[in-house]
């Protein structure tokens, strides 16, 4: 049917595009009812872009201001999402608790502490020069909160996988990584924060805790990566709506490398201040070697992820909040690359890290635009945990 319109009439059968906010929802309160932790992935992607832009090896006019603005925007998003998700638990408690039995959405609990970690890191990068050492007690409190949430996600979500949820190897994707990697992200944040603490003993406690968090997370993440490689060899790629999950494997590798580089850099001074100078020098060397090794492993996964994404693009990738999975893993890998550049003074890492940050910025623009459009229409407010339940 060919539709023609005049200023005075709209022929029957011709649909006029709706520009009404939340037009895909039956009522506005569905925003709260359908809100899931998946949204916190946007705080991870936005926060890591702010951190990456601020650490580029060159200075462009206004670049630092843009990075700081993105950090403030991340704080706003995190507060908004926290309020919406808390409101869901208050208003729709019996529906909200169904998430613990869902094999995919429950994994996104890990995005909450990881999103908070980017805010904490930004507090040191942007807040410290602006407000001085007064921000350190706040940063320390946020870090311990982040640690508690990361440990809870890293233990309780896998426990529910083993006891309450239904899983199969052919349906497995890299989202299994999300709850266990949160501890590794907290470890890297501890590496940034520890040198700023005034007390030498407090520095040692945070450093050792960060090493424990790193070990708490990385071996489990690598176990999942092993299963993931077997799953893809036996059952091939996941459905197109999970395309972005191919990048999630880069997250624990990039974060692991960054954590080792940061903790190793802190180790000599902190261990020496606590009477263990030999341990600090050894940790420094091991941190650099481990960081380079993990970076090389991450390069393999990144190239595989690029090839997988190109294959998906041939048939088209439907947009969903999972697209934020393209951002954070690439961001932490870029940060690890730039950290290697500052330690080794090799131009290759500076150039390659800058290219990765540029790719991250372009991907963020694409995903952010699609997210705003989908949120305005209400298309992205979908909770699979309550699919099939009648509206209440």
N, C-alpha and C positions, 0 to 999 in steps of 0.2 A: 504494500500500500504506500502511495506517495502522499506525504502530508504537506500541504501548503497552508500558510497562516496569513491572516490579515490583521490589522490593528484591532478589528472589532470582533473577531471570532476565532475560535479554536476548533477545528473539525473533530468529530467524534473519533476516538481511537488513537489520537495523537496525544502523547503524554508530554506535559510541560515539566522540565526539570525542577525539582524542589530544592529551594535554597534555605528551607527552614532548618534551624539547628536540631540535631538529634532526630531527624526525620525517620531514621530506621528503627527507632525505639518506640514502644507503645506509650510510654510515659517517661518524664524526666528522671524519676526515682530509679529507673532501670540502670542508670549510670552507676549508682551505688550497688544495686543488686547484682550487676554483672561484672563488677570490678574485680580484677585478679592481680596477683603479684607480678604478672608478666609486664605490667606497666613500668615497674622499677628498672627494667632493662634500659629504658630511655634515660634514666638518671646515670646509669653506668656509661652509656655511650656519650652523653653530653659532657659528663664530668671528665672522662678520659681525654676527650678532644680539648677541653680547656687546659688540662695538664700538659698535653703534647704540644699545643701551640706555644705555650709559655716556655718550653724547653728547646725550641728550635735553635740551631747553632748560629742563626743570623737574626738581626733585629730589623723589622719593618715598622714604619710609623703606624701606631695604632694597634699593632698586633697584640701587645700585652694587655691593652685595654679590652680588646675583643675576648681574649682568653679569660680575663677576670670577669667580664660580663657573662660569659658562658658558665663560669663557676657559680655566680650569684643565681643565674637562671636554674642551675642544677639544684641549688638549695630550695628554690621556690617549688620546683617540680617534686622534690622529695617530700616537702611538707604537705603539698596538695595531695599527693598519692597516699601518704600516711593517713591523712584525715579521711580520705575516701575509703580506704581499706578498713580503718578502724570503725567508720560508720557502718560498713557492711556487716561487721561482726556484731555490732550493737543492734542493728535493725533487722538483720536476716541471719541470726546466729545459726540456726539449724541447717540452713543452706550453705553458709560459709564453711562450716566444719566438714562438709563433704569433700573439700579439697584434699584432705589427708588420704582419701582413698583413690584419688585420681593419679594415674601413673605418669602423666606429663605435667599438668599444671602445678602439682606439689613441688616439682623440681625447682620452680621459679622462686620459691622462698629464699633461695640462695642469692637472688638478685638484690634483696633488701640490704643485707650487710655490705655487699660489694658496692652498691650505690652510695651507701654512707661512707665507705672508705675513700671514694673519690672526693667527697666533700671534705673529709678530714685532711687528705693530702693537699687539697686546695687551700685549706686554712693555714697550712705551713707555707705554701708557695706564695699565696696572695695576702693572707691575713697577717702573717708575721711582719712583713715590711710595712704594712699599713698601720697596724695597731700595736706592734711590739710584742714583748714577751708575755703580755697579759693573756694572750690567746693560748699559751701552752697548757695551763690547767684545764681549759675547755677541751683542747685537742686530746689530752691524756684521758679525760673522762669519756670522750667519744670513742677513743680507741678501745678502752676496756669494754664498753658497750658493744662495739663492733665485734670484739673477740668473743664475747658471750653469745651473740647471735650466730656468728660463724660456727662456733663449736656445736651449738644446738642444731643448726642445719646439717652440719657434717655428720652428726650421729643419728639424730631422730629421723631424718628423711630416709637414709638407707635402711634404718630399722623398720620403717613402715613399708619400704620396698620388699623387705624379707618376710613381713608378717601380714600385711593388709592388702597390698596392691597386686594386680595381675600384670605380669610382664612376660614377654617372650623375646627370644633372640632376634627374630625377624622384624619385630616392631621397635627394637632398641635404636636410640639415636644418641647423639652427643649431649642432649640435655641432661643425661645422667650426671654429667660433670658439674652442673651448676651448684648443687648443695655442698659438694666436697671442696670446690675450688675457693669458696669464700674464706676459708682459713688461710689459704696461701696469699690471698689479697691482703688480709689483715697483717700477715707477716711482713709483706713489703711495706705497708704503712708504718709498722713498728720500726723498720729500718730507717725510715725518714724521720720519725719522731724522736727516737731514743737519744740522739746527740744533743737535742734541745732541752732535755731534762736537767735540772740543776744538780740533783744528787747523784753521785757516782753509783751508789748501790741501786737506785731506781733505774738508772741506765742499764745496769747489768741484768736486772730482772726483766726489763722490757726486751733486751736483746736475746736473752736465753728463751724467753717466752715466744719470741718471733721465730727462732730456730725450731722450736717445738711445733709451732703452727705450720711452718713450712713442711716439716717431716710428717705432720698429721695429715696433710693434704696431698702432697705430690705423689707418693707411692700409690695411694688409692686412685688418684687421677690417672696415673700411668696404667694401672690395672684395668681401668675402664677403657682407656685408649686401646689396649690390647684386644679386649672384647669387641670394641668398635671396628677394628681392622678385620677381625674374623667375621663379624656380621656383614660388613660390606663386601667381603670376598665371597661369602656364601649366598647372600640375599640381595646384593647390589645396592643401589642408592635408595635412600628413603624417598617418600612421596615429595612432590614439588613444593607443597606447603611447608616442608621442613628443610628447604634448601639451605637456609642460613645456618642450620646446625652444623654444616660441614666446616664452618669457621670456628666453632666453639672449641675444637680440639687445640687450636692455637693459643687459647686463653691460659690454661695451666702451664703450658710450656713457656710462653712469654713472661707470665707472672713469676714462674719458678726462676727463670734467668734473672729477671729484675730483682727479685728478692735476694738471691745469692750475691749479686753485685752490691746491693745496698747494705746488706748485713755484713758482708766481707769488708766493705769500706769503713763501717762503724767499729769493727772488731778490735783493731790494734789499740786505739785510744781507750775504749771502754774496758777491755780486758786488762790493759796495763794499769788503769786507775784502780782496778780491783786486785792487783797483785798477780796477774796472770799474763805477762807480756808475751811469752812464747806462744800461748794459745791464740792470742790475737793475731800475730804475724802469720801463723799457720792458717787461721780462718780466712785471712785476707787473700792469701794465695789460692786456697781452695775455692773461695768465692768467685774469683776471676776465672779460673779454669772451668768451674761448673757453669758459670754464666755463658762463657763462649760455647761450651759443649751443648747446653740446652738451646742456645740461639741457633746453632746449626741444625738441631733436630726440628726446631720451629720452622726453619726455612723449608724443610721438606714438606711439613704439613701445610704451610702456606701455599706452596706451589700446587700441591694436591687439591687444596680448597679452591684455588683459582680455576683449575681444570674442571673440577666438579661444577662450579658455578657457571662456567661457560657452557657446559653441557645442559644444565637446567635452563639457561637463557634461550636455548634454541626452541624450547617448547613453551616458554613463559613461566614466570614465577608469580603466583598469586600473592598479593601483599597481605601481611599480617604483622603483629607485633614482634614476631620472631625475626623480622628483618633487622632489629637492633642487634642481633647476633653477629651481623657483619662488622659492627663498630668496635665494641670493647676488646675483643681478642686482637684485632688489628692494632688498636691503640696501645695495649700493654706491650705488644711486640715492638711497636715503634719506640716506646719509651725505653725498652731494653736495648734497642739498637743505638739510640742516642746516648744512653749511659755508657755503652761500650766505646762510643766515639770519644766521650770525654775522658775515659780512663786510658784508652790505648792511643789516642791522638792519631787515628787512622782516618784519612779523608773518605775512604769507602763507606765507613759506618755513618759518617756525617751526611753524606749525599744520599745514601740509601734510606737512612732514617727520615730525612726531610721528604723524600718521595713518598714514604709510607704515611707520613703525617698529611701530606697533600691528598693522598688517596682516601685517608680517613675523613678529611674535611669534606671532600666531594660526596662520599657515601653518606655522611651525616646530613648534608643538605638534602639529599634525595629521600632518605628515610624520614627525616623530620618533616619535610613537606607532606609526604604521604600520610604520616601519622596525624598531622594537624587536620588534613582533609577528612581522614577516616573518623577522627574524634568528633569533628564538627557534625558530620552526618550521623554519628552514633554507630557506625559499622563495626568499630573495633571493640565495643563493649559487649563482649561475648564470653560467658563463663561455661566452658564445657562440662564443668562439674554438675551443673543443674540443667543440662540439656534435657528436654522432654518434660520438665516440671511445668505446671501451669503457673501463670502469673498470679502473684498474691498482692 
